[in-house]
């Protein structure tokens, strides 16, 4: 049995989510294709430090897609 990959289309301006590419119905920006991964995937969770404090409310997959520099900085902080 094969599992279909999960793909969502997210507006980079208002973060509205859709199931198809194209313009956001809320603000008109072009949606971005994102592959968040399986529901148990750690990249679906927000980054946290060793004490469990959330460093960003965005999931790691969104940071990797939208702001890779910030994702890299958070990973460095998490490894300390």
N, C-alpha and C positions, 0 to 999 in steps of 0.2 A: 504494500500500500504506500503510495507516495503522498507526501504532504505538500500542499500548495504554499508557496512562500507568502508571507503577509506583507502587503504593500499598502501604505497609506499615502495620501496626498495632503500635505500640510501647507497652509498659507504662512509664509515667513513674516507677514505683517501682523495678522490678528490671531494666528495659531488655530484657525478653524480647520477641521479635518474633513476630508471628503474621500470617496471611494474611486474617484476618477480624476484624471488630469484636467487642467484648464484653469479658468479664472475662478477665484473665490467668490461665492455668491454674496458674502457679507461685505467685502471691501474692494473687490475687483483685481487684487494682485494675482499673479500666476502662482498656482500651487506647486510645491516642490515634492518630487517623489522620494519617499523614505522607506527603508526596509528595517523596521524595528526589531525583528527577530522573534523567536518563540516567547511565549508568556513567562517561562521560567528562566529566560536568559538574563544574566546579570546586567547586560547593557540596557535593559528596560527599567532598571532602578535608578534613582538619583544617586549621584556620587556622595559618599559619606566619609568622614574622617574616622580614625580608629576608635574614637569615643562614641560613634554613632550619630554625630551631628551632621545634618544635611548641608552640603556645600553649595548645592544648586537644586532648584526644584525641577529642573529639566532632566529627563533621562539621558543616560550616557550616549545612546544612539543619536539623539537630537544634537547634543553638543558636538559629537564627532562629525555630523553632517553640516551643521550650521557655523560653528565657531571652533575649528580644530585647535587653534592656539589656546583657547580657554580650557578645552578638554585636556590638552597636554599639561597645562599648569596645574589643573586639579589632580591629575594622575601623579605629578611630582609631589604635591602636597600630601596626597593619600599614602604615598610610600614612605614618608618620614616617620 
